[in-house]
């Protein structure tokens, strides 16, 4: 699938500001699932960009606007070709489910994935989060809806579940047990809050799944990007588009696998990955500081089209 994406971010300040220093994380990955063929960033007021790769491997563009300005606009345009994610296969002679979980509990996984196993402010491992992860492993897998999990293991005892099966069930449980509601939470909501509100947006669903994974010893990271649904809107072009968030979790013998606890279906050709990190704080699309008084009004417009 070939997608053309335009992402416009505009800040309007109450009074003129200066010495604005900013970072932009809006460059798509090129990997086995997607290829970025064109990418451009335009900034007003005009500023020189320099780029670097951060600790997590994300491409970052940084710039500074020193003169006084009352408005700042950042527009990124990109063309990305995606392909459907391959269905993970159980390899002959691979690890058994018991061996997979044992490998995750050993030092090799703990040292190699430390940053994706430790809790963060957004993904704190509270008693509620731990109990939720345990409920999946202790018999909750029979409530995961249509899947082949029941054909692989005894649904009343998840000791025979592979890591990938457990992740699939966790993703489905979050999707069905929590309500998508853009008015219920804000950018500061943490995973533990979801058990009180029982509703949220993609950021909240992703943080909850990540926290549950880490509580059960499974490395997990937060992913930002775009989810193309334009052709599913009945031909309507006026629906609001935005960035999206989902999860990548590590399954032994398979590697990093994408899971979207917000939407039904696999993370495949409709998804464009921008960045990944421990949680939202690591991959904020645009962030910066400036010298000046008063607040700023933020407007974001995202347009994703199939070419």
C-alpha positions in Angstrom: 0.0 0.0 0.0 1.4 3.4 -1.0 0.4 6.2 1.4 1.0 10.0 1.1 1.0 11.7 4.5 0.9 15.4 5.5 1.3 16.3 9.1 1.0 20.0 10.0 1.7 21.4 13.5 1.1 25.0 14.3 1.7 27.0 17.5 0.1 30.4 18.0 1.5 32.4 20.9 -0.4 34.9 23.0 2.6 37.3 22.7 5.8 37.1 20.7 8.4 34.6 21.8 12.0 34.0 21.0 14.9 31.5 21.4 12.6 28.6 20.5 14.4 25.2 20.5 12.5 22.2 19.1 12.8 18.5 18.3 10.7 16.8 15.7 10.1 13.0 15.6 8.1 12.6 12.5 10.3 10.5 10.2 9.1 7.1 9.2 11.2 4.0 9.7 12.4 2.0 6.8 12.4 -1.6 7.7 11.0 -5.0 6.6 7.4 -3.7 6.9 7.7 -0.3 5.2 9.9 1.9 3.0 10.0 5.7 3.2 10.5 6.9 -0.4 10.1 10.7 0.2 10.3 12.8 3.3 10.4 16.6 3.7 10.1 19.0 6.6 9.2 22.7 6.2 9.4 25.2 9.1 8.1 28.7 9.5 9.8 31.0 10.5 12.6 29.6 8.3 15.2 27.6 10.3 18.1 25.3 9.6 17.5 21.6 10.5 20.0 19.1 11.8 19.3 15.5 12.4 20.5 12.7 14.6 19.4 9.3 15.8 18.3 9.0 19.4 19.0 6.2 21.8 16.1 4.1 20.6 17.0 4.5 16.9 14.5 7.1 16.0 15.4 9.9 13.5 15.1 13.3 15.2 15.3 16.7 13.5 16.1 19.7 15.7 16.1 23.4 15.0 16.0 26.8 16.7 14.2 30.0 15.9 16.0 32.9 17.8 14.2 35.9 16.5 10.8 37.0 17.9 7.8 35.3 16.4 4.1 35.0 17.2 3.5 31.8 15.2 5.5 28.6 14.4 4.5 26.0 11.8 6.0 22.6 11.1 4.8 20.7 8.1 6.1 17.2 7.2 5.3 15.4 4.0 6.1 11.8 3.3 5.4 8.9 1.0 5.6 5.5 2.5 5.0 2.0 0.9 3.9 -0.6 3.4 3.2 -4.3 3.2 1.1 -6.8 5.3 2.8 -8.2 8.3 3.6 -11.9 7.9 1.7 -14.3 10.2 4.2 -15.6 12.9 4.9 -19.2 12.4 5.7 -21.9 15.0 9.1 -23.1 13.9 9.9 -26.8 14.0 12.4 -27.5 16.7 11.8 -24.1 18.3 11.3 -23.3 22.0 8.4 -24.7 23.8 6.1 -22.3 25.7 7.8 -23.2 29.0 11.2 -22.5 27.4 10.0 -19.2 26.1 8.9 -18.0 29.5 12.0 -19.3 31.1 14.2 -17.5 28.6 12.4 -14.2 29.4 13.0 -14.7 33.1 16.7 -15.3 32.6 19.5 -12.7 32.7 20.0 -12.6 28.9 16.5 -11.1 28.3 16.6 -9.0 31.4 19.9 -7.4 30.4 19.2 -7.1 26.7 15.7 -5.5 27.1 16.1 -3.7 30.4 14.7 -0.4 29.1 11.6 -2.2 27.9 11.0 -4.1 31.1 11.3 -1.4 33.7 8.3 0.7 34.7 8.0 4.4 33.8 5.7 7.2 34.9 3.1 6.3 32.3 3.5 2.5 32.7 3.8 2.1 36.5 3.3 -1.5 37.5 0.5 -1.1 40.1 -1.2 -3.9 42.0 -4.1 -3.5 39.6 -1.9 -3.8 36.5 -0.2 -6.9 38.0 -3.6 -8.5 38.8 -4.8 -7.8 35.3 -1.7 -9.5 33.7 -2.1 -12.4 36.1 -5.8 -12.8 35.1 -4.8 -13.4 31.5 -2.4 -16.1 32.5 -4.6 -17.7 35.2 -7.6 -18.6 33.0 -8.7 -15.4 31.3 -7.6 -16.6 27.9 -10.9 -18.3 27.3 -12.6 -14.8 27.2 -10.4 -13.6 24.3 -13.0 -14.1 21.6 -12.6 -15.9 18.3 -9.0 -17.1 17.9 -7.0 -20.3 17.6 -5.7 -20.0 21.2 -8.2 -22.6 22.5 -6.9 -25.1 20.0 -3.4 -24.7 21.2 -3.8 -24.8 24.9 -6.1 -25.5 27.8 -8.0 -22.3 28.1 -8.4 -22.8 31.9 -4.6 -23.0 32.4 -2.3 -20.7 30.5 0.8 -22.5 31.6 0.8 -24.0 28.1 0.4 -20.7 26.3 3.2 -19.3 24.2 4.3 -15.7 24.8 2.7 -14.7 21.4 -0.6 -16.4 22.4 -0.6 -14.5 25.8 0.1 -11.2 24.0 -2.7 -11.8 21.5 -5.1 -12.5 24.3 -4.0 -9.5 26.4 -4.5 -7.2 23.3 -8.0 -8.6 22.7 -9.0 -8.3 26.3 -8.0 -4.6 26.5 -9.8 -3.9 23.2 -13.0 -5.4 24.4 -13.0 -4.5 28.1 -12.2 -0.8 27.7 -14.1 1.9 25.8 -12.6 4.3 23.3 -13.5 7.8 24.5 -11.5 10.8 23.4 -13.1 12.9 26.1 -12.2 10.6 29.0 -8.5 11.2 29.4 -5.7 13.6 28.5 -2.0 13.4 27.7 -1.1 13.0 31.4 -3.2 9.9 32.0 -1.2 6.8 33.2 -1.9 3.1 32.9 -3.3 2.6 36.4 -6.0 5.3 35.8 -7.6 3.0 33.2 -9.0 0.6 35.9 -11.0 3.5 37.4 -12.2 5.2 34.2 -12.5 2.0 32.0 -12.1 4.2 28.9 -9.5 6.2 27.1 -7.7 6.7 23.7 -5.0 4.8 21.9 -2.3 6.3 24.1 -4.0 4.9 27.2 -4.7 1.5 25.7 -1.1 1.2 24.6 0.3 2.2 28.0 -2.0 -0.3 29.8 -0.8 -3.1 27.5 2.8 -2.2 28.0 2.5 -2.0 31.8 0.8 -5.5 31.8 3.5 -6.9 29.6 6.3 -5.6 31.8 4.5 -6.8 34.9 4.6 -10.3 33.4 8.2 -10.0 32.3 7.6 -9.5 28.6 9.6 -6.6 26.9 7.2 -4.0 25.4 7.6 -0.6 23.8 5.4 2.3 22.8 5.0 2.9 19.0 3.8 6.1 17.4 2.7 6.5 13.8 -0.3 6.6 11.5 -3.2 4.2 10.9 -4.8 4.6 7.5 -8.6 4.2 7.6 -9.6 6.7 4.9 -11.1 4.0 2.6 -13.2 2.7 5.5 -15.1 6.0 6.1 -17.7 5.5 3.3 -15.9 7.9 1.0 -16.0 10.7 3.5 -13.0 13.0 3.4 -13.9 15.3 6.3 -13.3 12.9 9.2 -10.6 13.9 11.7 -7.3 12.1 11.3 -4.5 12.0 13.9 -1.4 10.1 14.9 -1.9 6.7 16.4 -0.3 4.6 19.1 0.2 0.9 19.4 2.5 -1.6 21.0 5.5 -3.8 20.0 6.2 -6.7 22.3 9.0 -9.3 22.1 8.1 -12.9 21.6 11.0 -15.4 21.8 11.6 -17.1 18.5 9.6 -14.5 16.6 11.0 -11.1 17.6 9.2 -7.8 18.0 5.5 -8.1 17.1 3.0 -5.3 16.6 -0.3 -5.3 18.6 -3.0 -2.6 18.5 -5.2 -2.8 21.6 -7.4 0.0 20.2 -8.5 -1.5 16.8 -9.4 -4.9 15.6 -7.0 -6.6 13.2 -3.3 -7.1 12.9 -0.7 -4.4 12.7 -0.1 -4.5 8.9 -0.1 -2.5 5.8 -2.5 0.2 7.1 0.1 1.2 9.7 3.1 3.6 9.3 5.6 3.5 12.1 7.4 6.7 13.1 9.1 6.0 16.4 9.3 3.7 19.4 10.3 4.2 23.0 9.6 3.2 26.6 6.4 5.3 26.6 4.8 8.4 25.1 7.3 10.7 26.7 10.2 9.2 24.6 8.5 9.8 21.3 6.5 13.1 21.5 6.1 14.2 17.8 7.0 17.8 18.4 8.4 19.2 21.6 10.5 22.3 22.6 11.0 25.3 24.8 10.9 29.0 24.2 11.5 32.3 25.9 8.4 34.4 26.4 5.2 35.0 28.4 1.8 33.5 27.9 0.4 30.2 26.6 0.4 28.8 23.1 -2.5 27.4 21.1 -1.7 24.1 19.4 -3.4 23.0 16.1 -2.5 19.7 14.4 -3.8 18.6 11.0 -3.0 15.1 9.7 -3.9 13.9 6.3 -3.3 10.3 5.2 -4.2 9.3 1.6 -3.7 6.2 -0.4 -2.0 6.9 -3.7 
